[in-house]
Amino acid sequence: MMTDFSEGGFEMAPDAIDPQCVPSVTLSNGEKMPVLGMGTFGSDSYSSDEIAAAVLGAAAFGQRAFDCASVYANEKEIGKSLRVIMDGGVPRDDLFITSKVWNDMHGEGDVIRSCRQSLSDLGLKYLDLYLVHWPFPNFHPPGCTVESRSGDAKPYIHENYMRTWAQMEQLVDMGLVKSIGTSNMTIPKMELLLRDCRIYPVVNEMECHPHFQQPELFDYLKAHDIQPIGYCPIGSPGRPQRDRTKSDTVDIEDPVVVEIATVHGVHPAIICIKWALQRGLVVIPFSTKPEKYKANLKSALMADLTDEEMAAIAGIDRNCRLIKGQVFTWEGSRGWEDLWDLDGTIAGE
């Protein structure tokens, strides 16, 4: 499936929803962000052109927020879609574009270079939101196996992270990004960042779905006026093989979710998304299939789940982390659990 980049290749679909009807949240710096964006990580299974075509199709249906990253290796193709969208009459200010700096670009000057490259690839003058993808510089190549490890991998080193964050702050000063945030952070790491930063993160992107609800981190972020963004909101059934383990569970097959979906006449995935939105998350589901990305966006407009339904879903948390990050562990670590500071302390410090 190739993207139509021909002149006049963008127009709103006949069944499109009004983008202005999609609710937004106001971030701590006053910027507004749609509550439902579209992820663009192809999970090593989709070509850049397929994802760019999905961006174009979703925008034609009314989607205006897109979550990108340099490591996804598709920002040039997505940039072509964004140009078609804007040339087709969608003002830049109506779009909300996120990107992220990858782990191998944490060094002095690298964050700014990476952001400029993303801006060039996406064809934009500024980003609405820029995130530090992971809080350490441990690198792995796209498509690697779960056994892959970088010989240079290190645990979290706060001094180094703050040098990275200082460049994020500089991007705001330069006007290249409107807002900055974190991803895959923990409470102990966030405590240190908030203590030492000049510009606070406005969001933290985190895995969150009914079988992995992260209530402690969620409540911490809310208490500190940091907007949680939930990735894998339906449990990421298309995640890479390296992220799969035998103990993983499947949210959309949970009997509670299935029963509620039957009552509402929707796919179980939509119940997962609606639960997250109603809880107070921004969510970024991914799909290249029109029927799915349309249904995802429409979930922001569907009637609320009942208090009983919300409570039932709150009761099925299995603490099942799907994106464990095994490839980011370092020599001497006890395993992927060390990435997440499960005992309340930062491993390796």
BELSULBEL-V712546 format. One record per residue. N is the residue number from 1. RES is the residue in one letter. PSI is psi in radians with two decimals (none if undefined). BURIAL is + if it has 24 or more other C-alpha atoms within 12 Angstrom, else -. D_CENTER is the distance of its C-alpha to the mean C-alpha in Angstrom with 1 decimal. Layout:
# BELSULBEL-V712546
[[N & RES & PSI & BURIAL & D_CENTER] [N & RES & PSI & BURIAL & D_CENTER]]
This chain:
# BELSULBEL-V712546
[[1 & M & 1.97 & - & 24.3] [2 & M & 2.60 & - & 24.5] [3 & T & 2.41 & + & 23.1] [4 & D & 1.81 & + & 25.8] [5 & F & 0.28 & - & 26.0] [6 & S & 2.76 & - & 29.5] [7 & E & 2.37 & - & 30.7] [8 & G & 0.37 & - & 30.2] [9 & G & 0.11 & + & 27.5] [10 & F & 2.26 & + & 25.5] [11 & E & 2.66 & + & 26.6] [12 & M & 2.45 & + & 25.2] [13 & A & 2.63 & - & 25.7] [14 & P & -0.54 & - & 28.6] [15 & D & 0.30 & - & 26.5] [16 & A & 2.63 & + & 23.8] [17 & I & 2.75 & + & 22.7] [18 & D & 2.04 & - & 23.1] [19 & P & -0.48 & + & 19.8] [20 & Q & -0.28 & - & 21.6] [21 & C & -0.23 & - & 21.7] [22 & V & 2.13 & + & 17.9] [23 & P & 2.77 & + & 17.7] [24 & S & 2.84 & + & 15.9] [25 & V & 2.62 & + & 15.6] [26 & T & 2.08 & - & 17.4] [27 & L & 2.95 & + & 15.8] [28 & S & -0.35 & + & 18.3] [29 & N & 0.12 & - & 19.3] [30 & G & -0.18 & - & 20.2] [31 & E & 2.58 & - & 17.6] [32 & K & 2.47 & + & 16.4] [33 & M & 2.24 & + & 12.9] [34 & P & 2.52 & + & 12.9] [35 & V & -0.27 & + & 11.9] [36 & L & 1.98 & + & 10.5] [37 & G & -3.08 & + & 8.5] [38 & M & 2.12 & + & 8.5] [39 & G & 2.75 & + & 6.3] [40 & T & 0.26 & + & 8.7] [41 & F & 2.06 & + & 8.9] [42 & G & 0.07 & + & 12.4] [43 & S & 0.58 & + & 12.9] [44 & D & 0.20 & + & 16.1] [45 & S & -0.24 & - & 17.6] [46 & Y & 2.48 & + & 17.2] [47 & S & 2.82 & + & 18.8] [48 & S & -0.66 & + & 17.5] [49 & D & -0.65 & + & 19.9] [50 & E & -0.75 & + & 18.8] [51 & I & -0.71 & + & 15.2] [52 & A & -0.66 & + & 16.8] [53 & A & -0.66 & + & 19.1] [54 & A & -0.67 & + & 16.5] [55 & V & -0.79 & + & 15.0] [56 & L & -0.77 & + & 18.7] [57 & G & -0.72 & + & 19.5] [58 & A & -0.69 & + & 16.7] [59 & A & -0.65 & + & 17.7] [60 & A & -0.41 & + & 21.3] [61 & F & -0.23 & + & 20.5] [62 & G & -0.03 & + & 19.0] [63 & Q & 2.38 & + & 15.3] [64 & R & -0.14 & + & 14.7] [65 & A & 2.27 & + & 11.0] [66 & F & 2.26 & + & 9.1] [67 & D & 1.93 & + & 5.9] [68 & C & 3.07 & + & 7.9] [69 & A & 2.58 & + & 9.0] [70 & S & -0.64 & + & 12.7] [71 & V & -0.28 & + & 12.7] [72 & Y & -0.25 & + & 11.8] [73 & A & 0.61 & + & 15.3] [74 & N & 0.24 & + & 15.1] [75 & E & -0.54 & + & 14.8] [76 & K & -0.77 & + & 18.6] [77 & E & -0.72 & + & 18.6] [78 & I & -0.65 & + & 15.9] [79 & G & -0.65 & + & 17.9] [80 & K & -0.70 & + & 20.9] [81 & S & -0.74 & + & 19.4] [82 & L & -0.65 & + & 18.4] [83 & R & -0.74 & + & 22.0] [84 & V & -0.74 & + & 23.4] [85 & I & -0.84 & + & 21.5] [86 & M & -0.67 & + & 22.8] [87 & D & -0.43 & - & 26.2] [88 & G & 0.03 & - & 26.3] [89 & G & 0.02 & - & 26.4] [90 & V & 2.04 & + & 22.9] [91 & P & 2.54 & - & 23.1] [92 & R & -0.67 & - & 20.5] [93 & D & -0.29 & - & 20.3] [94 & D & -0.18 & + & 19.2] [95 & L & 2.62 & + & 15.9] [96 & F & 1.86 & + & 12.8] [97 & I & 2.18 & + & 11.3] [98 & T & 2.48 & + & 8.6] [99 & S & 3.08 & + & 9.1] [100 & K & 2.53 & + & 9.4] [101 & V & 2.32 & + & 12.7] [102 & W & 2.90 & + & 13.4] [103 & N & -0.48 & + & 15.6] [104 & D & 0.14 & + & 18.8] [105 & M & 0.73 & + & 18.7] [106 & H & -0.12 & + & 19.1] [107 & G & 3.04 & + & 22.9] [108 & E & 2.12 & - & 25.0] [109 & G & -0.26 & - & 24.2] [110 & D & -0.65 & + & 21.5] [111 & V & -0.77 & + & 18.6] [112 & I & -0.71 & + & 20.4] [113 & R & -0.73 & + & 21.4] [114 & S & -0.74 & + & 17.9] [115 & C & -0.76 & + & 16.8] [116 & R & -0.65 & + & 20.0] [117 & Q & -0.74 & + & 19.4] [118 & S & -0.73 & + & 16.0] [119 & L & -0.75 & + & 17.9] [120 & S & -0.81 & - & 20.7] [121 & D & -0.70 & + & 18.9] [122 & L & -0.19 & + & 17.0] [123 & G & 0.65 & + & 20.4] [124 & L & 2.74 & + & 19.4] [125 & K & -0.37 & - & 21.3] [126 & Y & 2.77 & + & 18.4] [127 & L & 2.52 & + & 14.7] [128 & D & -0.56 & + & 13.6] [129 & L & 2.35 & + & 11.0] [130 & Y & 2.29 & + & 11.0] [131 & L & 2.64 & + & 9.4] [132 & V & 1.99 & + & 11.3] [133 & H & -0.83 & + & 9.2] [134 & W & 2.62 & + & 11.7] [135 & P & 0.44 & + & 14.7] [136 & F & 2.78 & + & 17.3] [137 & P & 0.29 & + & 18.5] [138 & N & 2.21 & + & 19.0] [139 & F & 2.52 & + & 18.7] [140 & H & 2.62 & + & 18.8] [141 & P & 2.67 & - & 19.4] [142 & P & 2.44 & - & 17.4] [143 & G & 0.22 & - & 18.9] [144 & C & 2.89 & - & 20.5] [145 & T & 2.93 & - & 22.0] [146 & V & -0.36 & + & 21.2] [147 & E & -0.15 & - & 24.4] [148 & S & 2.38 & - & 23.2] [149 & R & 2.48 & + & 23.5] [150 & S & 2.34 & + & 23.9] [151 & G & -0.33 & - & 27.3] [152 & D & 0.09 & - & 26.0] [153 & A & 2.42 & + & 23.3] [154 & K & 2.73 & + & 23.8] [155 & P & 3.06 & + & 22.6] [156 & Y & 2.22 & + & 21.0] [157 & I & 1.91 & - & 23.5] [158 & H & -0.70 & + & 23.0] [159 & E & -0.73 & - & 25.3] [160 & N & -0.72 & - & 23.4] [161 & Y & -0.66 & + & 20.0] [162 & M & -0.51 & + & 21.8] [163 & R & -0.66 & + & 23.1] [164 & T & -0.79 & + & 19.6] [165 & W & -0.60 & + & 18.6] [166 & A & -0.61 & + & 21.9] [167 & Q & -0.60 & + & 20.8] [168 & M & -0.77 & + & 17.6] [169 & E & -0.67 & + & 20.1] [170 & Q & -0.62 & + & 22.4] [171 & L & -0.66 & + & 19.9] [172 & V & -0.80 & + & 20.0] [173 & D & -0.63 & - & 23.8] [174 & M & -0.18 & - & 24.0] [175 & G & 0.23 & - & 22.3] [176 & L & -0.40 & + & 19.8] [177 & V & 2.57 & + & 16.8] [178 & K & -0.64 & + & 17.0] [179 & S & 2.64 & + & 14.7] [180 & I & 2.67 & + & 13.3] [181 & G & -3.09 & + & 11.1] [182 & T & 2.96 & + & 10.3] [183 & S & 2.49 & + & 7.9] [184 & N & 0.61 & + & 9.7] [185 & M & 2.87 & + & 12.7] [186 & T & 2.92 & + & 15.6] [187 & I & -0.82 & + & 18.2] [188 & P & -0.70 & + & 20.9] [189 & K & -0.70 & + & 18.8] [190 & M & -0.63 & + & 17.6] [191 & E & -0.77 & - & 21.3] [192 & L & -0.73 & - & 22.4] [193 & L & -0.84 & + & 19.9] [194 & L & -0.52 & + & 20.9] [195 & R & -0.64 & - & 24.5] [196 & D & -0.18 & - & 24.6] [197 & C & 2.78 & + & 22.3] [198 & R & -0.74 & - & 23.7] [199 & I & 2.15 & + & 20.6] [200 & Y & 2.56 & + & 18.5] [201 & P & 2.41 & + & 14.7] [202 & V & -0.30 & + & 13.7] [203 & V & 2.81 & + & 10.3] [204 & N & 2.19 & + & 9.0] [205 & E & 2.28 & + & 5.5] [206 & M & 2.60 & + & 7.3] [207 & E & 2.29 & + & 8.3] [208 & C & 2.17 & + & 10.3] [209 & H & 2.99 & + & 12.7] [210 & P & -0.55 & + & 16.5] [211 & H & -0.01 & + & 17.6] [212 & F & 1.45 & + & 15.4] [213 & Q & -0.31 & + & 15.4] [214 & Q & 0.95 & + & 15.5] [215 & P & -0.64 & + & 17.9] [216 & E & -0.82 & - & 19.2] [217 & L & -0.72 & + & 15.9] [218 & F & -0.86 & + & 15.0] [219 & D & -0.65 & - & 18.5] [220 & Y & -0.81 & - & 18.5] [221 & L & -0.82 & + & 15.6] [222 & K & -0.72 & - & 17.3] [223 & A & -0.43 & - & 20.6] [224 & H & 0.29 & - & 19.6] [225 & D & 0.66 & - & 18.1] [226 & I & 2.14 & + & 14.5] [227 & Q & 2.12 & + & 12.1] [228 & P & 2.34 & + & 9.9] [229 & I & 2.15 & + & 6.4] [230 & G & 2.04 & + & 6.5] [231 & Y & 2.86 & + & 4.8] [232 & C & 0.79 & + & 8.1] [233 & P & -0.33 & + & 9.7] [234 & I & 0.19 & + & 12.8] [235 & G & 0.13 & + & 13.1] [236 & S & 1.08 & + & 12.0] [237 & P & -0.34 & + & 15.6] [238 & G & 0.32 & + & 15.0] [239 & R & 2.77 & + & 13.5] [240 & P & 2.70 & + & 15.8] [241 & Q & -0.56 & - & 19.1] [242 & R & -0.33 & + & 18.8] [243 & D & 0.15 & + & 16.3] [244 & R & 2.41 & + & 18.9] [245 & T & 2.84 & - & 21.6] [246 & K & -0.40 & - & 24.6] [247 & S & -0.07 & - & 23.6] [248 & D & 2.52 & - & 20.3] [249 & T & 2.95 & + & 20.6] [250 & V & 1.89 & + & 19.5] [251 & D & -0.77 & + & 18.3] [252 & I & -0.07 & + & 19.4] [253 & E & 0.00 & - & 22.9] [254 & D & 2.29 & + & 23.4] [255 & P & -0.61 & - & 26.7] [256 & V & -0.80 & + & 25.5] [257 & V & -0.74 & + & 22.6] [258 & V & -0.73 & + & 24.8] [259 & E & -0.75 & - & 27.6] [260 & I & -0.68 & + & 25.6] [261 & A & -0.68 & + & 24.3] [262 & T & -0.74 & - & 27.9] [263 & V & -0.69 & - & 29.1] [264 & H & -0.14 & - & 26.7] [265 & G & 0.62 & - & 27.3] [266 & V & 2.97 & + & 23.7] [267 & H & 2.57 & + & 21.7] [268 & P & -0.53 & + & 20.5] [269 & A & -0.63 & + & 16.8] [270 & I & -0.60 & + & 17.4] [271 & I & -0.70 & + & 18.7] [272 & C & -0.77 & + & 15.7] [273 & I & -0.78 & + & 13.5] [274 & K & -0.69 & + & 16.5] [275 & W & -0.79 & + & 16.9] [276 & A & -0.80 & + & 13.5] [277 & L & -0.78 & + & 14.1] [278 & Q & -0.49 & + & 17.6] [279 & R & -0.45 & + & 16.8] [280 & G & 0.24 & + & 15.0] [281 & L & 2.64 & + & 11.3] [282 & V & 2.44 & + & 9.1] [283 & V & 2.68 & + & 7.4] [284 & I & 1.14 & + & 5.6] [285 & P & 2.68 & + & 8.2] [286 & F & 2.37 & + & 9.5] [287 & S & 2.56 & + & 13.3] [288 & T & -0.10 & + & 15.9] [289 & K & 2.15 & - & 18.6] [290 & P & -0.74 & + & 19.8] [291 & E & -0.48 & - & 20.9] [292 & K & -0.81 & + & 17.5] [293 & Y & -0.42 & + & 15.3] [294 & K & -0.80 & + & 18.2] [295 & A & -0.66 & + & 18.4] [296 & N & -0.85 & + & 14.8] [297 & L & -0.69 & + & 15.4] [298 & K & -0.38 & + & 18.8] [299 & S & -0.44 & + & 17.6] [300 & A & -0.29 & + & 16.8] [301 & L & -0.13 & + & 20.5] [302 & M & 2.81 & - & 22.1] [303 & A & 2.61 & - & 24.4] [304 & D & 2.61 & - & 23.2] [305 & L & 2.68 & + & 23.6] [306 & T & 2.85 & - & 26.7] [307 & D & -0.65 & - & 26.9] [308 & E & -0.69 & - & 28.4] [309 & E & -0.73 & + & 25.5] [310 & M & -0.73 & + & 22.9] [311 & A & -0.68 & - & 25.2] [312 & A & -0.72 & - & 25.6] [313 & I & -0.67 & + & 21.9] [314 & A & -0.43 & + & 21.7] [315 & G & 0.02 & - & 24.5] [316 & I & 0.24 & + & 22.9] [317 & D & 2.19 & + & 20.5] [318 & R & 0.13 & + & 21.4] [319 & N & 0.72 & + & 19.3] [320 & C & 1.59 & + & 18.1] [321 & R & 2.18 & + & 15.3] [322 & L & -0.72 & + & 14.3] [323 & I & 1.61 & + & 12.4] [324 & K & -0.45 & + & 15.2] [325 & G & 0.51 & + & 15.1] [326 & Q & -0.63 & + & 18.8] [327 & V & -0.14 & + & 18.9] [328 & F & 0.03 & + & 18.2] [329 & T & 2.80 & + & 21.2] [330 & W & 2.87 & + & 24.3] [331 & E & 2.22 & - & 28.0] [332 & G & -0.19 & - & 29.3] [333 & S & 2.71 & + & 26.2] [334 & R & -0.11 & - & 27.0] [335 & G & -3.08 & - & 24.0] [336 & W & -0.40 & + & 20.2] [337 & E & -0.49 & + & 20.9] [338 & D & -0.36 & + & 21.8] [339 & L & -0.39 & + & 18.2] [340 & W & 0.12 & + & 17.5] [341 & D & 0.84 & + & 20.7] [342 & L & -0.39 & - & 21.7] [343 & D & 0.18 & - & 25.1] [344 & G & 0.03 & - & 24.0] [345 & T & 2.73 & - & 24.9] [346 & I & 2.04 & + & 23.2] [347 & A & 2.37 & + & 24.4] [348 & G & -0.23 & - & 26.4] [349 & E & none & - & 27.3]]
